[in-house]
Each structure stands twice: as C-alpha cells, then as structure tokens.
C-alpha cells in the first residue's frame, strides 16, 4: 500500500513541486527587495526553466563578477533537470554564488536563456572572463551572450579527458603540461610538435581536435587575461 501511494505521489509531484518552488520564490521576492527570479513554461504549460539570485549574490557580483564560472551539475534530481551554478571567488579566494538555475535540458537555447536572465538580474554587467567544463552548447551560448568575454575550459576536465583519450600515463602527463604550464606562445607549436612526435600521437583524433581548440584550454593563451587564479571549475 505504501509503495502504491508513493508511486501516485510521484506521478503528481511535478505539478505540486513546481508550484511549491514558485510560491517559495515569490515569497522571497516579497520579503527581499532585490531578490530576482524568472521562469518560463513549455508547450504543455509545465515549468521548463527557472533562474534565481538573492540580494547578497547581486552585491557580490558587483564586487567580484569579473570572472564567472558557468558550471552544470549532472541531473541528480528526480526530474532529471540540470542545475546550473554561476560562481566566482572574492578577494579571499572564497566561493561566491552569483545565481542558480534549473533548466529543461542542456541545449544552446536553455543555456542562452539562463545567461540572459543572469545579465538581466545583474544590470547587464558582463564578466571579463568565463570558465566552463567545455560543453559545446554552453560555448555557443557564451559566444552569443558574451562575444567579447575570454572563455577558458576547465583544466581538470581537459586533463580527465586526456587520460581517457591518450593511452599511457607518460603520454597523458606530457599533454597535461600544456594545460597547466606556461609555454611562450611563439614556442608552443614547436613544443607541441615535439610531444606529438615523441609519443606517436600524429593520428590521435582527440589530440588533433584539442590542438584546434588550444586557445580555450592551454595555459599559454590565458596570459594577459584575468581568471582570479582559477584554472578549474572545481
């Protein structure tokens, strides 16, 4: 009987939970002058995307919003909705949460909607630099909303992918040096070609693809751009 009741509650949960969430956020907006929340619905009039940030997030973004970490967690909630966090660090390198969003899916349209709402809530103050985990749809949304922003891919994610696509610890270690070690830009190609030849990576599709995207992840090309000491979304 308990299992049956729980199953029926789960079937009804979407409508009740979404309404409860919206009601809670509306009450926050009523009691907090600078609280900001926006949401939209899908074709069936169900909750699709929702973004919110409080007054403390607004204050911290005004002070420390030069570098933005655009981070998406895996779909750990019962509705399978990705949670997006907009995060930065303050002058003590402590984490600042600038805003959050629950999205319908991990697509260009959803990411663009979230970034647009973030900018609306922050008086259109654009960050100087932004860091992500390398999702392609996320990159397209950033290029659309922040065309002049320096975009860097999380070094931890690149290093993890290197281990998965390059066979052998010595080879992946050699690749990691380009992620975290500064190499003079005019010597980058020389060092890269030397690594490729030494470890026989000429035909590695992933390595060749990463070379084409080197401006987004290699430490060499972040020189002169402010990232508040961060090289990872972690």
N, C-alpha and C positions, 0 to 999 in steps of 0.2 A: 504493500500500500504506500509506504514511504517513497519507494522508487517511482511509483506511478505519479504521485503528487509532485515529486521533484522534476520529473520529465515534463509535466504540464506547465510547471512554473518556468522551466527553461524555454518552452515554446512561446510563452507570453513575455519573457524577460526583456526582449528588445524594446518594446513599446514602453514598458514601465521604467526600465533603467534609463533610457534616453530622456524620458520626461523628467525623471528624478534629477538627472545630471543638469538639464537645462534649468530646472527650478532652483537648484542649488546655486548655479552660477548667476542667475537673475537676482537671487537674494544677496549674493556677494556684491553685485553691481549696485544694489540699493543701499548697502551699508558702507561701501567704499567708493569714494568719488571718482578715482582714476582707474577703477577696475575696467578691463576690456574683455569682451567675449563676442565672438561671431560664430555662426554655424550656418550650414546650408543643408538641403534635403535632396534625395534622389528622385527619380521619376515616379516612384511609388509613395512619395511624401514621407519617407523614412529618413532618419538622421544620417547624413553622409559624412561631412567633415565638421569638426569643431575646434576652434582656437581660443585660447585664453591667456591672459597675463595679468598680474596684480600691480598695485601701485609701487611696490618695492622693486619689482622687475623693471618698471619704467625708469625709476631712479637709477638703478644700477646700469641699465643700458645707456642712459645719457652720460654716465661717467666712464663706463668700461666697454662700450659697444663697438670699439674699433675692430675687434676680432670676434667673429661669430663661428661657433661650432654648430653645424647642422647635422644632428645625429638622429638616426632612426633605429629604434629597438625592434627586435623581432616580434611577431604577432603573438604575444603571450597571453592576451586577454581572451575571454570566451567568445568574443565576436570576431576575432582574427583581424582587428584593426591595428595598423602600425601606429605606434606612439612616437611622435616627433618631439625632440627637445632642442630648444635654442639656448645654447650655453656659452659662457665666456669665463674669464678669470678677472679678479680685481687686482689692485696693486699689491696684494699679499699672495698672489697666485692661488687664492681660494676660489672655488667654483661659484659662479653666478648663473642662476637660471633666469633667462630673459623671457621665456614663454614656452608654451607646450601646445600640442595639437594631436587629436586623434583623427586619423584620415581614413577615407574609404578604401584606398589602395595605394600602392607605391608606383604611381604614374606621374608623368610630367604635369598633367592637369592638377592633380591633388597637391603636388609639391609647390607648383606655382601659386595655387590658392593660399597655401599656408604662408609662403614668403610674402605674398602681397598683404595678407592680414597682419603679419608681423610689422611690416613697414607702415601700414595704416595706424597701428597701435603705437608706434614709436615716432610719430611725426615725420615720417619719411626720411629719417636719418639712416643712411646706408653705411654698412661696415666698410673698412678698408680691405680686410682680408676675411676669407671664409674657409673653413676646413670641413671636409666630408669624408665618408667612407669609400667614395669612388663610384657610387651608383650612377648609371648613365642618365636615367630620367632626372635624377637630382641635379646633375651637371647642366642639363638642358634648361631646367627651371632657373638655376642660378644665372646662367648666361642671359636669360630673358629678363629677369628682375634686376640683377646686379651686373650689367655689362662691363663696368669698369672696376669690378672687385677682383682682387688677386685670389685665385682659387687654388687650394692645395689639398691633395688627397692624403688621408691619414697614413702615416708611416707604418703603424702597426698592421693595418690591413694589407698594405703592399707587401710587407715582409712575410706575413702569413701566406699570401697568395704565391710569393716566390718559393716558399717551401713546398707548396702543392704542385707547382708547375716546373720546378727545376729539380732534377734528380741528383741528390747528393748534397751533404752538408757543406762541403767546401765551395761548391758552385753557388749555393744559395747565400752563403756567407759573403762571397765576392760580390754578389748582387746587392746585398744589404748595405755594403759600404757606400753605394751610390745613393741610397735612401737617406742615410744619416751623416755621412762625412762630407765636408765641403771640399769640392774639387774646383779649381779655377775653370771658369766657363770655356775659355779658349783651349783647355786641355781635356775637356770632358769627352769629346769624341775619341781622342787618342786613347784615353784610359778605358773607355767602353770597348773599343775595338780590340784592345789588348786582352780584356776579360773574355770577350766572345771567342777569340782565337785560342786562348789558353785552356778554356773549359769546353770547347767544341759546341758552342751554343748557336752556331750560324743558322741552323734550321729550326730553332725553337720558336714556334709561332707566338707564344705568350711574351717571350723576351723581346722579340721584334716589335710586337704591338706596344709594349711598355716604353720602348725607345721613342716611338712616335708621340707618346704622351708624357715624355720626360719632364716637360715644363711644369707639370702638375704635381709631381711627387719627389723629384730629385732635390736634395738639399742645395745643390749648386744654384738652382734657379729661384730659390727663395731669398737669395741675397738682396738686400735693399728693401725688402717687404716686411712689415711688422706683423708678427704672429704671437706676440706676448710670450715667447719662449716655448710655445706649444708646437709639437710635431705629430701629435696623435690626438684622436678624439677621445682617448681614454682618460 
